[in-house]
């Protein structure tokens, strides 16, 4: 039986470097006591760096996402909130389900806008 491996995201969250063993919330879990980083950080680490290393241009990624360069830059700067429409574009482009992007945005919002 093949088990899905969970991504250890300690490097992508603020706070102490440890992941609660009790978190079982899907592909990626951000423990409640940690502040999540903006979804753009995950995009950069999980997709953008690998794509660039494989020769995919920034313009190609922007075109695949169907967004403007300004929107893309603002997203990478953490100025864009990932809504359902954008989450679906991220999902289609990265292969990472859209609910992941929405969950990370919620975690970011919950830990930064209380």
Number of C-alpha atoms within 10 A of each C-alpha: 3 4 5 8 8 12 10 13 15 17 11 17 20 13 12 10 11 13 15 11 7 8 12 12 11 12 14 16 22 24 19 12 11 18 18 26 21 26 25 24 18 17 17 14 11 13 16 19 12 12 15 13 9 9 8 13 13 14 12 10 18 17 13 14 18 14 13 12 14 10 13 20 14 14 18 17 12 15 13 17 18 22 13 13 10 18 22 20 17 22 17 14 17 18 11 17 16 20 15 18 24 19 19 21 22 18 21 20 16 13 15 12 6 5
